[in-house]
Amino acid sequence: MRNRKAFTLIELLVVIAIIAILAAILFPVFAAAKQAAKKISCLANFNQVTKSMMMYMGDHDDGLPHANQGSINGPGWGFGRPDYVWGELIYSYVQSYYVFRCPADPNATDQGLSMDPNDRPADKSDPSFYYYWLSRTDLGYNYDFLSPWITRQDPGGTYVGSAPINAGRIAQPGATILFGDSMWLRKPNGDPTGGGNWVIEAPCVRDENQQFMEPISDYTGNGNNGRWQTYGVGWCVGCNPNDSNYWLEWGGLYPYHSKQVNIAFVDGHTKTMRIGNISAGCDVRRNFQGLAYDGDQYLWDLR
Protein backbone atom coordinates (compact mmCIF):
# COMPACT_ATOMS: atom_id res chain seq x y z
CA MET A 1 0.00 0.00 0.00
CA ARG A 2 1.48 3.38 -1.09
CA ASN A 3 2.01 6.01 1.61
CA ARG A 4 0.12 9.26 0.97
CA LYS A 5 2.07 12.29 2.15
CA ALA A 6 0.36 15.50 3.27
CA PHE A 7 1.20 18.71 5.12
CA THR A 8 0.85 18.54 8.84
CA LEU A 9 -1.04 21.28 10.62
CA ILE A 10 2.24 22.67 11.99
CA GLU A 11 3.79 22.84 8.53
CA LEU A 12 0.72 24.59 7.14
CA LEU A 13 0.79 27.15 9.94
CA VAL A 14 4.50 27.79 9.31
CA VAL A 15 3.83 28.43 5.60
CA ILE A 16 0.98 30.80 6.43
CA ALA A 17 3.18 32.65 8.91
CA ILE A 18 5.94 33.03 6.29
CA ILE A 19 3.45 34.38 3.74
CA ALA A 20 2.09 36.84 6.32
CA ILE A 21 5.62 38.04 7.14
CA LEU A 22 6.47 38.49 3.45
CA ALA A 23 3.22 40.38 2.87
CA ALA A 24 3.93 42.66 5.82
CA ILE A 25 7.36 43.40 4.37
CA LEU A 26 6.36 43.78 0.72
CA PHE A 27 3.04 45.66 0.90
CA PRO A 28 4.66 48.88 2.22
CA VAL A 29 7.30 48.55 -0.50
CA PHE A 30 4.61 48.24 -3.17
CA ALA A 31 2.70 51.18 -1.67
CA ALA A 32 5.86 53.31 -1.65
CA ALA A 33 6.60 52.35 -5.26
CA LYS A 34 3.04 53.29 -6.26
CA GLN A 35 3.36 56.67 -4.52
CA ALA A 36 6.72 57.29 -6.20
CA ALA A 37 5.18 56.52 -9.59
CA LYS A 38 2.36 58.99 -8.93
CA LYS A 39 4.85 61.65 -7.88
CA ILE A 40 6.85 61.19 -11.09
CA SER A 41 3.68 61.28 -13.20
CA CYS A 42 2.54 64.41 -11.36
CA LEU A 43 5.93 66.07 -11.95
CA ALA A 44 5.66 65.17 -15.64
CA ASN A 45 2.28 66.93 -15.80
CA PHE A 46 3.71 69.96 -13.99
CA ASN A 47 6.58 70.01 -16.47
CA GLN A 48 4.29 69.84 -19.49
CA VAL A 49 1.99 72.63 -18.27
CA THR A 50 4.98 74.78 -17.30
CA LYS A 51 6.49 74.40 -20.77
CA SER A 52 3.10 75.37 -22.22
CA MET A 53 3.07 78.43 -19.98
CA MET A 54 6.50 79.38 -21.34
CA MET A 55 5.20 79.04 -24.91
CA TYR A 56 2.30 81.31 -23.98
CA MET A 57 4.75 83.88 -22.62
CA GLY A 58 6.83 83.59 -25.80
CA ASP A 59 3.76 84.56 -27.84
CA HIS A 60 2.78 87.39 -25.49
CA ASP A 61 6.05 89.34 -25.14
CA ASP A 62 6.92 87.55 -21.87
CA GLY A 63 3.56 88.39 -20.34
CA LEU A 64 2.20 85.83 -17.88
CA PRO A 65 -1.48 84.84 -18.20
CA HIS A 66 -4.22 86.29 -16.04
CA ALA A 67 -5.00 84.22 -12.98
CA ASN A 68 -8.54 85.27 -13.90
CA GLN A 69 -9.20 87.18 -17.09
CA GLY A 70 -12.13 88.75 -15.30
CA SER A 71 -14.94 90.96 -16.49
CA ILE A 72 -16.77 94.20 -15.80
CA ASN A 73 -19.27 93.74 -12.96
CA GLY A 74 -18.68 90.00 -13.21
CA PRO A 75 -19.63 87.29 -10.73
CA GLY A 76 -16.14 87.14 -9.19
CA TRP A 77 -13.16 84.81 -9.12
CA GLY A 78 -14.02 81.16 -9.65
CA PHE A 79 -17.71 81.57 -10.47
CA GLY A 80 -17.69 80.97 -14.21
CA ARG A 81 -18.47 82.97 -17.32
CA PRO A 82 -17.74 85.58 -18.45
CA ASP A 83 -14.49 84.96 -16.50
CA TYR A 84 -11.71 82.66 -17.77
CA VAL A 85 -9.14 81.03 -15.49
CA TRP A 86 -5.45 80.79 -16.44
CA GLY A 87 -5.67 77.11 -17.49
CA GLU A 88 -8.20 78.00 -20.18
CA LEU A 89 -5.96 80.79 -21.45
CA ILE A 90 -3.03 78.44 -22.09
CA TYR A 91 -5.12 75.41 -23.12
CA SER A 92 -4.27 75.74 -26.82
CA TYR A 93 -0.63 75.04 -25.92
CA VAL A 94 -1.51 71.95 -23.87
CA GLN A 95 -4.43 70.34 -25.77
CA SER A 96 -5.36 68.15 -22.80
CA TYR A 97 -7.40 68.77 -19.71
CA TYR A 98 -5.89 65.77 -17.94
CA VAL A 99 -2.35 67.13 -17.58
CA PHE A 100 -3.75 69.75 -15.21
CA ARG A 101 -4.30 66.97 -12.68
CA CYS A 102 -2.01 65.18 -10.24
CA PRO A 103 -2.48 61.37 -10.08
CA ALA A 104 -1.76 61.49 -6.35
CA ASP A 105 -4.94 63.55 -5.80
CA PRO A 106 -7.74 60.97 -5.32
CA ASN A 107 -10.37 63.63 -6.03
CA ALA A 108 -8.99 64.65 -9.46
CA THR A 109 -11.47 62.58 -11.49
CA ASP A 110 -13.98 63.52 -14.17
CA GLN A 111 -16.81 63.13 -11.69
CA GLY A 112 -14.95 64.83 -8.86
CA LEU A 113 -14.12 67.90 -10.96
CA SER A 114 -17.48 68.24 -12.71
CA MET A 115 -18.83 70.40 -9.93
CA ASP A 116 -19.66 74.10 -9.83
CA PRO A 117 -18.16 76.34 -7.11
CA ASN A 118 -21.05 75.41 -4.80
CA ASP A 119 -20.26 71.68 -5.23
CA ARG A 120 -23.32 71.02 -7.36
CA PRO A 121 -22.93 68.65 -10.34
CA ALA A 122 -22.31 70.47 -13.62
CA ASP A 123 -23.26 69.26 -17.09
CA LYS A 124 -21.17 69.57 -20.26
CA SER A 125 -23.89 71.80 -21.69
CA ASP A 126 -22.90 74.41 -19.09
CA PRO A 127 -20.67 77.06 -20.81
CA SER A 128 -18.51 77.05 -17.69
CA PHE A 129 -18.05 73.26 -17.55
CA TYR A 130 -14.31 73.26 -18.38
CA TYR A 131 -13.89 76.45 -16.38
CA TYR A 132 -14.93 74.38 -13.37
CA TRP A 133 -12.47 71.62 -14.30
CA LEU A 134 -9.60 74.06 -14.59
CA SER A 135 -10.61 75.93 -11.46
CA ARG A 136 -9.91 72.65 -9.68
CA THR A 137 -6.54 72.00 -11.34
CA ASP A 138 -3.88 70.60 -9.02
CA LEU A 139 -1.43 73.22 -10.30
CA GLY A 140 -2.01 76.20 -8.02
CA TYR A 141 -0.71 79.44 -9.58
CA ASN A 142 1.45 81.85 -7.52
CA TYR A 143 -1.10 84.54 -8.24
CA ASP A 144 -0.23 87.06 -5.52
CA PHE A 145 3.05 87.88 -7.24
CA LEU A 146 2.52 86.76 -10.84
CA SER A 147 -1.06 87.87 -11.49
CA PRO A 148 -2.63 89.46 -8.40
CA TRP A 149 -6.39 89.61 -8.10
CA ILE A 150 -7.65 93.18 -8.33
CA THR A 151 -10.80 95.22 -8.54
CA ARG A 152 -10.69 98.47 -10.50
CA GLN A 153 -13.13 101.17 -11.42
CA ASP A 154 -13.46 101.31 -15.20
CA PRO A 155 -15.80 103.45 -17.35
CA GLY A 156 -18.29 100.60 -17.68
CA GLY A 157 -18.26 99.63 -14.01
CA THR A 158 -16.05 97.59 -11.67
CA TYR A 159 -13.46 95.33 -13.26
CA VAL A 160 -13.10 92.09 -11.28
CA GLY A 161 -10.08 90.13 -12.44
CA SER A 162 -6.30 90.11 -12.20
CA ALA A 163 -3.20 92.02 -13.30
CA PRO A 164 -0.55 89.69 -14.77
CA ILE A 165 3.06 90.83 -14.77
CA ASN A 166 5.75 90.63 -17.44
CA ALA A 167 8.32 87.93 -16.70
CA GLY A 168 11.06 90.51 -17.28
CA ARG A 169 10.24 91.87 -13.81
CA ILE A 170 11.36 88.61 -12.17
CA ALA A 171 15.00 88.85 -11.06
CA GLN A 172 15.48 85.08 -10.56
CA PRO A 173 13.04 82.98 -12.63
CA GLY A 174 14.79 79.79 -11.49
CA ALA A 175 14.09 80.70 -7.85
CA THR A 176 10.51 81.96 -8.25
CA ILE A 177 7.54 79.62 -7.72
CA LEU A 178 5.11 79.33 -10.61
CA PHE A 179 2.90 76.40 -9.50
CA GLY A 180 2.49 74.12 -6.50
CA ASP A 181 0.34 71.06 -5.66
CA SER A 182 -2.98 72.45 -4.45
CA MET A 183 -6.30 71.48 -2.91
CA TRP A 184 -9.84 72.80 -3.24
CA LEU A 185 -10.96 72.25 0.35
CA ARG A 186 -9.94 70.19 3.35
CA LYS A 187 -11.83 67.84 5.64
CA PRO A 188 -11.55 68.17 9.45
CA ASN A 189 -9.41 65.00 9.46
CA GLY A 190 -6.85 66.82 7.30
CA ASP A 191 -7.55 65.09 3.97
CA PRO A 192 -8.05 67.20 0.84
CA THR A 193 -11.35 67.13 -1.01
CA GLY A 194 -12.84 68.51 -4.22
CA GLY A 195 -9.69 68.41 -6.37
CA GLY A 196 -7.09 71.17 -6.59
CA ASN A 197 -7.29 74.95 -6.77
CA TRP A 198 -6.14 77.17 -9.63
CA VAL A 199 -4.32 79.59 -7.31
CA ILE A 200 -2.22 79.33 -4.15
CA GLU A 201 -1.57 82.00 -1.55
CA ALA A 202 1.95 83.30 -0.82
CA PRO A 203 3.05 83.06 2.83
CA CYS A 204 4.47 86.62 2.97
CA VAL A 205 3.71 89.72 0.91
CA ARG A 206 5.73 92.31 2.84
CA ASP A 207 9.52 92.68 2.92
CA GLU A 208 11.78 93.09 5.94
CA ASN A 209 10.91 96.81 6.00
CA GLN A 210 7.21 95.96 6.33
CA GLN A 211 6.51 97.30 2.84
CA PHE A 212 4.30 95.49 0.33
CA MET A 213 6.45 93.93 -2.37
CA GLU A 214 5.95 94.32 -6.13
CA PRO A 215 3.56 93.93 -7.85
CA ILE A 216 1.21 93.83 -4.85
CA SER A 217 2.45 97.31 -3.91
CA ASP A 218 0.96 98.56 -7.21
CA TYR A 219 -2.53 97.79 -5.89
CA THR A 220 -2.38 98.79 -2.23
CA GLY A 221 -2.44 102.16 -0.49
CA ASN A 222 -3.94 105.44 -1.58
CA GLY A 223 -4.01 106.58 -5.20
CA ASN A 224 -3.59 103.11 -6.66
CA ASN A 225 -5.17 101.97 -9.92
CA GLY A 226 -6.90 98.99 -8.40
CA ARG A 227 -7.39 97.09 -5.20
CA TRP A 228 -5.56 93.91 -4.29
CA GLN A 229 -7.83 90.97 -3.43
CA THR A 230 -7.08 87.63 -1.72
CA TYR A 231 -8.79 84.87 0.23
CA GLY A 232 -8.21 87.08 3.25
CA VAL A 233 -6.07 85.09 5.70
CA GLY A 234 -2.85 84.26 3.85
CA TRP A 235 -1.43 81.06 5.33
CA CYS A 236 -3.85 80.08 8.06
CA VAL A 237 -1.23 79.27 10.70
CA GLY A 238 -2.65 77.18 13.53
CA CYS A 239 -6.05 76.90 11.88
CA ASN A 240 -8.58 74.78 13.73
CA PRO A 241 -9.82 71.81 11.64
CA ASN A 242 -13.36 73.17 11.96
CA ASP A 243 -12.31 76.60 10.64
CA SER A 244 -13.60 77.30 7.11
CA ASN A 245 -10.08 78.49 6.25
CA TYR A 246 -8.44 75.22 7.34
CA TRP A 247 -7.56 74.45 3.71
CA LEU A 248 -5.35 77.57 3.71
CA GLU A 249 -3.01 76.25 6.41
CA TRP A 250 -0.27 76.27 3.74
CA GLY A 251 -1.95 78.77 1.45
CA GLY A 252 -3.85 76.05 -0.42
CA LEU A 253 -0.79 73.87 -1.01
CA TYR A 254 -1.09 70.19 -0.13
CA PRO A 255 1.74 67.65 0.40
CA TYR A 256 0.41 64.76 -1.70
CA HIS A 257 3.83 63.10 -1.98
CA SER A 258 4.97 61.65 1.35
CA LYS A 259 4.61 65.04 3.07
CA GLN A 260 6.19 66.84 0.14
CA VAL A 261 4.86 69.17 -2.56
CA ASN A 262 5.63 69.29 -6.27
CA ILE A 263 6.74 72.77 -7.29
CA ALA A 264 7.29 74.31 -10.74
CA PHE A 265 9.44 77.41 -11.22
CA VAL A 266 9.14 80.21 -13.74
CA ASP A 267 12.23 79.06 -15.67
CA GLY A 268 10.52 75.73 -16.36
CA HIS A 269 12.19 73.32 -13.94
CA THR A 270 10.26 71.28 -11.38
CA LYS A 271 11.11 69.54 -8.13
CA THR A 272 9.58 68.12 -4.96
CA MET A 273 9.97 70.13 -1.75
CA ARG A 274 8.98 70.13 1.90
CA ILE A 275 6.62 72.81 3.19
CA GLY A 276 9.32 74.29 5.41
CA ASN A 277 11.62 74.82 2.42
CA ILE A 278 8.80 76.32 0.36
CA SER A 279 8.22 79.03 2.98
CA ALA A 280 11.92 79.62 3.74
CA GLY A 281 12.95 83.25 4.22
CA CYS A 282 9.49 84.19 5.51
CA ASP A 283 8.29 84.61 9.08
CA VAL A 284 4.96 82.95 8.33
CA ARG A 285 2.03 84.45 10.22
CA ARG A 286 -1.71 84.52 9.70
CA ASN A 287 -3.30 87.43 7.82
CA PHE A 288 -0.08 88.18 5.92
CA GLN A 289 1.50 89.61 9.08
CA GLY A 290 4.82 87.83 8.55
CA LEU A 291 7.77 89.42 6.74
CA ALA A 292 9.93 88.06 3.90
CA TYR A 293 13.20 88.80 5.67
CA ASP A 294 15.53 86.94 3.27
CA GLY A 295 15.17 87.76 -0.43
CA ASP A 296 17.63 85.03 -1.44
CA GLN A 297 15.71 82.25 0.31
CA TYR A 298 12.15 83.44 -0.29
CA LEU A 299 10.81 81.75 -3.43
CA TRP A 300 7.57 83.59 -4.10
CA ASP A 301 8.35 87.23 -4.90
CA LEU A 302 10.02 89.01 -7.83
CA ARG A 303 13.33 89.82 -6.10
Helices and strands as residue ranges (DSSP letters): H 9-59, E 71-72, H 86-89, H 91-94, G 98-100, H 110-113, H 129-135, E 139-142, H 143-146, E 149-154, E 157-162, G 167-169, G 173-175, E 177-181, E 185-186, E 192-193, E 199-200, E 206-207, G 216-219, E 227-229, G 246-248, E 260-265, E 270-274, H 275-278, G 286-288, E 291-292
